[in-house]
Amino acid sequence: MAPFAIRSHVAPLPSQITVKHSPIDQFPRIDIKSPLISVKRRRNTIVLASLSGENDRAIEADGKNTQAAALQLRDTPYDVVSRDALPKPLSSSQFSSSVSDGSRLRVAYQGVRGAYSESAAEKAYPNCEAVPCEQFDTAFEAVERWLVDRAVLPIENSLGGSIHRNYDLLLRHRLHIVGEVKYAVRHCLLANHGVKVEDLKRVLSHPQALAQCEHTLTSLGLVKEAVDDTAGAAKHVALHKLKDTGAVASSVAGKIYGLNILAEDIQDDCDNVTRFLMLAREPIIPGTDRPFKTSIVFSLEEGPGVLFKALAVFALRQINLTKIESRPLRNQPLRASDDSNNGFPKYFDYLFYVDFEASMADQRAQNALKHLKEFATFLRVLGSYPVDTSMI
Ligand SMILES: O=C(O)C(=O)C[C@]1(C(=O)O)C=C[C@@H](O)C=C1
C-alpha cells in the first residue's frame, strides 16, 4: 500500500513558506514553518510532502517551479503524487548519519527547537536534519509515512521514570528500535530579562522536567504548569514577554528564545539522564561484535507465578534484564498488532515490556524467546540494537 493515498486536499495548511533563490545553487532554499511539511532533495527534483491530520499530500518540483509548487502545496487542492516520487526505503546498512544520495538523514523529535529531544536526536545522528513534531504520535507517523527517516523519542528518565505514552505508541505503531541514546538533562530556570526569581509566581515546562525539579520549584513556591515541551515553555514565556512566569528548559533553549538564566542545574539530582530510543521503519541486523540490547513486549495468561516463569527464561540463560515495565490495560484495552495475527486487533489485560542485555543474534536470546513463546499469549520483538556505552 502506498504511504500517500490519492486524495484531494480540502483546506490550506496553516504553514508559512518562504523560498529564497540562490545565485550559485540551482535549487532555491525553502523554509517551511511547519513540522508537518518535509522538503527533500532527490537528484533533479525536490519532493515536498505534507502530513496534516487527514490530508496526506506530496508534490514534486524542480529548481524552476519550486516556489509555485510550494505555494500550491500550501494553498490549493491537488492530487497526490505516487509512491515512486517519495524517498526509497533505507536498508539496515544505512544505519548511519547520512543517506546514500548525500542528503542529510531527517530525524523527527517531539517539541520545538531547543528541546532536549532535539539535542538527543543530534547526539544519535550527528549530521542529521532534526525535524520538530508537535506530538509523539506525529513523530511515529512521520517515519511511517516516509516524511522522515528516523525518530528519536524519550522512553525513560533516571528521576521521573518511564514515559508511558511512548511505551503505548511503540505497540500501536510498527516501527523498530534501532538504537538508544542517553542524554544528560541539565535544567535551567529561565525568565525574561529584568525579571528576578522573587518576581516569579508560576513556572512552565514539560511534566517530566517539572517532576525532575520538584524540590527546587516547590521550595521557590512556584505554581507549576505543564506544557508540551521544555523549549516550548521558554518560547511561550519569551513570546508573551511574561514577567511573573519562568520556564524550566535547557540553556540552549534560553539562548534561542533570548531568555535570561536565573538558576542552573535545578534538577533534584545532578545525575539526571533521559534515555531515548532511535526508531526506524526497518530493523537493523543484530550483531554480536559489540554489546547489544533487545526490547520485547509480551502478555501472559492470568495465574500464580506466570510472571516469575516468564522472567525465569532469561535467568536460566544468564541473560541480564535492564528494564521491566507493565502497562495495565483492564479498563482501557489497547488495540495491538503482533507478529502472528497479520495486524488484526487483539485485546490484552496487561503488557510487559522487557529490555534484556543480549542480541537477537545470540543463541541464548533466541532460546529464551522460544521458551517464552510456549506460554506467552502475545510476544513482539521491538528491536535488537547496540547499547549506548558513550560517556554521558
Ligand atoms: O521537553 C523536552 O525538551 C523534551 O525533549 C521532552 C523530555 C521528556 O519527554 O522527558 C525529554 C527530556 C527531559 O527528560 C524532559 C523532557
The ligand as an SDF file (V2000), in Angstrom:
LIG
                    3D

 16 16  0  0  0  0  0  0  0  0999 V2000
   10.6180   18.8420   26.6380 O   0  0  0  0  0  0  0  0  0  0  0  0
   11.7110   18.4840   26.1720 C   0  0  0  0  0  0  0  0  0  0  0  0
   12.6580   19.2520   25.9820 O   0  0  0  0  0  0  0  0  0  0  0  0
   11.8740   17.0980   25.7730 C   0  0  0  0  0  0  0  0  0  0  0  0
   12.7320   16.8040   24.9780 O   0  0  0  0  0  0  0  0  0  0  0  0
   10.9860   16.0570   26.4190 C   0  0  0  0  0  0  0  0  0  0  0  0
   11.5860   15.4220   27.6750 C   0  0  0  0  0  0  0  0  0  0  0  0
   10.7660   14.1620   28.0980 C   0  0  0  0  0  0  0  0  0  0  0  0
    9.7940   13.8050   27.4560 O   0  0  0  0  0  0  0  0  0  0  0  0
   11.1530   13.5440   29.0840 O   0  0  0  0  0  0  0  0  0  0  0  0
   12.9540   14.9530   27.3820 C   0  0  0  0  0  0  0  0  0  0  0  0
   13.9360   15.0100   28.2880 C   0  0  0  0  0  0  0  0  0  0  0  0
   13.7260   15.5280   29.6340 C   0  0  0  0  0  0  0  0  0  0  0  0
   13.5800   14.3800   30.4600 O   0  0  0  0  0  0  0  0  0  0  0  0
   12.4860   16.3350   29.7580 C   0  0  0  0  0  0  0  0  0  0  0  0
   11.5590   16.3240   28.7970 C   0  0  0  0  0  0  0  0  0  0  0  0
  1  2  2  0
  2  3  1  0
  2  4  1  0
  4  5  2  0
  4  6  1  0
  6  7  1  0
  7  8  1  0
  7 11  1  0
  7 16  1  0
  8  9  2  0
  8 10  1  0
 11 12  2  0
 12 13  1  0
 13 14  1  0
 13 15  1  0
 15 16  2  0
M  END
$$$$
